[in-house]
């Protein structure tokens, strides 16, 4: 059957990874590796400032940057949290709500176009053999774009677009990774949280904040990120659909290691890192 999908961009054959591969997140309490396959899943990453959210984001972005079949769309309200990755991002949005909305609308249009293509060939989702780039959209941080910057109308449109992408994007090869240091009901309503297949809670100040990320009731069962000690940076709970929270220590990349990954990713794209 002829598939009408656009083929992925030409990248060097040395690309070591695929977005369909598991991503190494860290190790659990027993020293066993924690690996997550994000294809067809979205991820919510929350916790207080300095708790380890950025470490996990860097690990995910590093994997995606080295994939031959994925594109990076980065939204960074501070511009410095994800700024190191700008050279390997296909889209980089800083603290401009207008730019953020333009790019989310563009991503929504891409999603709708892909669903039209799937409908044309009577398929439910894209697969590796289609040769279509998966788009990984990383947003850090949700609260900046949804309650801090812009008008109320712009904030509402941002929330609506993100919710639509999280709800419908997976099968079309659009994955959303959203992070927040303000896990509250106004930032992460239940209707949005429950759409994320993976949820990660790093240290939170209250049981309710932990439950807002993982789901109401887990704190009473003994899975509360409030109980993580402040000095245990990078320790959190990861919850997958249908599972129970698993305590783990997130992998950490130094700036030098990030720069090495970026250099490799640039060479994959035919760009001289020293240029």
N, C-alpha and C positions, 0 to 999 in steps of 0.2 A: 504494500500500500504506500502510495506517495504521501509524504507528510509535508505540509506547507510551512513548517516552522523555519524561521531564520536560523542559519547555522551560527555557531559560536565564533567569536573573533579568533583570528589566527594567533596562536601562541606557540612558543617553542615546545618541542616534544619532550623536553626535560622536566616539564612541570611535574612535581613529585606527588601531588595530592589531588583528590577529587572531593567535591562537596558531598558526594554520596558516601565518603569514607567516614568512620567514626572520628570524633575530635577528642583528643586527650584533655580532660578538664583538670585532672589532679589525681589524688589518691584518697581512699577512704580510711576509716579508723583501723582497718586490718592490713593496711599497706597495699591493698589491691587497687589497680588502676580504675579510675572512673572515666569512662568513654561514652560520648553521646553522639548519635547521628542526628544532625539537625535537618537533613532533607525531609520535607513534608512536616516540619515542626517549627513552632516559634518558641522564643525563650524570654522569660521575664526575670530580670536580675535586679534585686533590691537590697538595701541595707544602709546603715548610717554612714556618713562620710568617713573614709579611711578604713572601711571594713573589708575591702577586697574586691569590690565590684569591678574596678578598673583592671585588676589582674585577670579576671575571667574574660572581660571584653578583649583585652590584648591577646589572650590565648586563642580566642575564636577568630579574631581578625587576622592573626598570623596564619592560621590554617587556611582561611579563605583567600588570603593574598597569594598563597602558594598553590592554589587550585587552578587547573586549566579550564574549568567549566563553571566559574563563578565570577560575579562582579560585585564590587564593594560600593555601597552607598552609605556614607557616614554623615550623621547629623550630630554636631557637637556644639552645645550652647556656650561652652566656655572657650571653644576653639583650640584649647591646649591639651585636653584629655586624650583626644584621638588625633591631635594635630600631627604627631609623628608619622601617621599613616597616610597623610594627604597625598603624597606622591604616587601611591599605588591605589588610591581610591578612584573609581570612575566618576563619582560625585562626592563632593565635600561641601557640606552646608554648615555655616557658622551661626552667629547670633542674629540672624536676619529672618524674621518670621515670614516675610514675603517670599524669600528664596526657598524656605522650607516648604511652604504651601505649594509653590510652583512645582517643586520636585516631587512632592507627594501626589499631586494631581497627575503629573507625568507618569509616575509609577502605577497609579490607579488605571490610567489609560492603557499602559502596557499590559497590566493584568487582564483587563477586559478584552484586549486584542488577542491575548493568548487563549482565553476561554472561547472566543469565537473560532479560533483555529482548532482547538480541541473538539468543539461541537461539530466542526466540519468533517472531522475524521472519526466521530463517534467514540471519543476517548474521554476518560475522567481526569487524567493527570498526565503531565509530561514525565518522560523517563529518560534515563541516561542516553539511550540510543538515539534520541531526538537530536542530540548535539546542540541543545539550546542552553545558553548561559543561565544559570540560576542567579537571581539577584538577592544579595544579603544586605538588608537595610538595618543598620545599627543606629539607635537613637539614644543619646546620652546628653541631657537627661530629659525625661518625659515632662517633669514639672516646669522646666524652663519654657518649653514651647506651648504647654497647655494651660498654664495659669500665670506665668510671670511676664512674658513679653507679648506685645501686640494688643489689639482690641479684643473685647469679649467675643466678637464675631469671628475674628481670626483664630482665637484659641479654640472656639467651638468647632470650627472647620478642621483644625489640626486634629482634634480628638476624633472627629467623625472619620477623617481619612485614615488615621492610624487603625481605628477599630475595623474599618472595612478591609484594610490590607491584612490585618491579623486574622480576620474571619474568613476571607476568601482567597488569600494569596498562596497558601501552601501548595495546592495542587497545580497551580500555574507556575511554580518555581520561584515564588517571591517569599522570602523568609524574613521575619521581623525579630530583631533582638532589641529589647527595650530595657533601659536601666533607669533607676530612680533612687535617690537618697532620701526621698520623702514618701515612704510607703503609707499613704493614707487613703481613705475611701474616696476623696475627691480627685486624687491623682489616678488611682487604680480601682475603679468601681468593679464590683463582682462580675458584671456582665463582660468586662474587658479581661479581667484576670483569668476567668475560666476558659478563655479562648487560647491561652498559652499552654502548649503541650508540655513544656518544661518550665519549672519555676525554681529559682535559686534565691534563698534568703541568707544573706550574711548578717552579721550582728545587727540587731535592732534594739531600740531602747525600751520597747514594750512588747508584751505578748500579742496585743492586738495588731501591732505593726507587722510582726512575724506572720500572723494569720492572714493579714491582708495580702501578703505575697504568696504564701503556700496554700491557704484555704482555712476558713473558720473551723476550729475544732482541733487542729493539730497541736496547738500549744498545750491544751488540756491532756493530750495523749503523751506529752513529754517531748514533743518536737518543737521547741521554741528557740528562735535565734536570739532571744533576750538572754538566754543562759550561756551564750558564747562569751568568753572573757574578752575584755577590750584588747588585751595584748595578743590574742589569737587572731591576728590579721590574716585574712584569706580562708578562714574556717567558716563553713556555712552548711546549710542543708539544701540538697537538691531533690526535687520531687518530679517524677515522671508520671504521665497519665496512667492511672490505674495502679500506681505503686504507693510506697510509703516513703517519707523523707529519709534521705541517706546523708549522714554527716560526712563531710569530706574536706580536704585541704586543697585549695585551688593552686594550680601551677602558677609560677611567677616568671615573667620574662624581664630581664634587666634592660635598660635603654640600649646597651651595647648589643644585646641579643636581638632586640627589636630592629636595630639598624642593620644587623646582619641579614635578618629575614627580608627587610625592605630591599637591600642590595640584591639578594637572590631574586626577589619578585620583579624588580626592575629589569634584571637581565633576562628573565623569562619573557618580558614584554619587548625585548630588543632595545632596551635603553641602557646606556652606560651609566652606572651609579655615580661615577666620578665626574660626569659632565655637568 
